């Protein structure tokens, strides 16, 4: 039997400022993050209820919050890149999918965002480059 495991963080509202807007532009009032982290199933299917048996994602969530508040970003892509780099520092993360969305997109409605999937090979290459 084959198993896959992931940790999902959905619709996390980030306290961030992204973009430069002209008068009359729709200025987003929310930036929402979805993050799926694929990990070894052994970190979820545990025989004992101890934190040292699982992937402790709380420090990563704190780091994401810090990165989001770390000043003005011109693009969603830069903040997304910094979050992916933060994820790469955790060897337990085998691959990931991230999306960052802003709302409203136009005239008070809509959601506009980006999505990225980083496979195991790409994450490994990123770790090497960041080392």
C-alpha positions as CSV (number, residue, x, y, z in Angstrom):
1,X,0.0,0.0,0.0
2,X,1.3,3.4,-1.0
3,X,0.5,6.5,1.0
4,X,1.0,10.2,0.5
5,X,0.7,12.8,3.2
6,X,0.4,16.6,3.3
7,X,-0.2,19.5,5.6
8,X,-2.7,22.1,4.3
9,X,-2.8,25.7,5.3
10,X,-5.8,27.4,3.7
11,X,-7.0,31.0,3.4
12,X,-4.4,32.5,5.8
13,X,-4.9,36.2,5.7
14,X,-1.5,37.8,5.5
15,X,-0.8,41.2,7.0
16,X,1.2,42.6,4.0
17,X,1.3,45.4,1.5
18,X,1.8,44.3,-2.1
19,X,1.7,46.5,-5.2
20,X,1.6,50.2,-6.2
21,X,-1.7,51.6,-7.2
22,X,-2.9,54.7,-9.2
23,X,-5.9,56.7,-8.1
24,X,-9.1,54.8,-9.0
25,X,-7.4,51.4,-9.0
26,X,-8.9,48.5,-7.1
27,X,-6.8,48.3,-3.9
28,X,-6.8,44.8,-2.4
29,X,-7.9,44.6,1.2
30,X,-7.0,40.9,1.6
31,X,-4.0,38.8,0.6
32,X,-4.8,35.1,1.1
33,X,-2.3,32.2,1.2
34,X,-2.9,28.6,0.5
35,X,0.0,26.2,1.2
36,X,0.2,22.5,0.8
37,X,3.3,20.7,2.1
38,X,3.9,17.1,1.1
39,X,5.8,15.2,3.8
40,X,6.6,11.6,4.6
41,X,3.4,9.8,5.8
42,X,5.4,8.6,8.8
43,X,5.1,12.1,10.2
44,X,1.3,11.8,10.3
45,X,0.7,8.1,10.9
46,X,2.3,8.0,14.4
47,X,2.1,5.3,17.0
48,X,2.6,7.7,20.0
49,X,1.2,11.2,20.5
50,X,4.4,13.2,20.8
51,X,5.4,16.4,19.0
52,X,8.8,14.9,18.1
53,X,7.0,12.3,15.9
54,X,5.4,14.9,13.7
55,X,6.4,17.9,11.5
56,X,6.1,21.0,13.7
57,X,4.7,23.5,11.3
58,X,4.1,26.3,13.8
59,X,7.6,27.8,13.3
60,X,7.0,27.9,9.6
61,X,3.7,29.7,10.0
62,X,5.4,32.3,12.3
63,X,8.1,32.8,9.7
64,X,5.5,33.3,6.9
65,X,3.8,35.9,9.0
66,X,7.1,37.7,9.6
67,X,8.0,37.6,5.9
68,X,4.6,39.0,4.9
69,X,5.0,41.9,7.3
70,X,8.6,42.5,6.3
71,X,7.9,45.7,4.3
72,X,6.3,46.6,1.0
73,X,6.4,44.1,-1.9
74,X,6.0,45.3,-5.4
75,X,4.7,41.8,-6.5
76,X,3.0,38.7,-5.2
77,X,5.7,36.7,-6.8
78,X,8.4,38.0,-4.6
79,X,6.6,37.3,-1.4
80,X,5.7,33.8,-2.8
81,X,9.4,33.2,-3.6
82,X,10.5,34.1,0.0
83,X,7.8,31.8,1.5
84,X,9.0,28.9,-0.8
85,X,12.6,29.6,0.3
86,X,11.5,29.5,3.9
87,X,9.8,26.1,3.2
88,X,13.0,24.8,1.6
89,X,14.8,25.2,5.0
90,X,12.7,22.3,6.4
91,X,14.0,19.0,5.1
92,X,10.8,17.3,6.1
93,X,9.0,19.1,3.3
94,X,9.4,17.0,0.1
95,X,7.4,19.2,-2.3
96,X,4.8,21.9,-2.0
97,X,2.1,23.9,-3.7
98,X,1.5,27.5,-2.9
99,X,-1.0,30.1,-4.0
100,X,-1.3,33.7,-3.1
101,X,-4.5,35.6,-4.0
102,X,-5.6,39.2,-3.6
103,X,-9.2,40.5,-3.4
104,X,-10.9,42.6,-4.7
105,X,-9.4,42.4,-8.2
106,X,-11.7,44.9,-10.0
107,X,-14.6,47.1,-8.9
108,X,-15.0,45.5,-5.5
109,X,-15.1,41.9,-6.8
110,X,-13.0,39.0,-7.9
111,X,-9.9,37.3,-6.7
112,X,-6.6,37.4,-8.6
113,X,-3.6,35.2,-7.7
114,X,-0.7,33.1,-8.6
115,X,-0.1,29.4,-8.0
116,X,3.2,27.4,-8.0
117,X,4.0,23.7,-7.6
118,X,7.6,22.9,-6.5
119,X,8.5,19.2,-6.9
120,X,11.1,17.3,-4.9
121,X,13.9,17.9,-7.4
122,X,13.3,21.6,-7.6
123,X,13.1,21.9,-3.9
124,X,16.4,20.0,-3.6
125,X,18.0,22.3,-6.1
126,X,16.8,25.3,-4.2
127,X,18.2,24.0,-1.0
128,X,21.6,23.6,-2.6
129,X,21.5,27.1,-4.0
130,X,20.5,28.6,-0.6
131,X,23.1,26.7,1.4
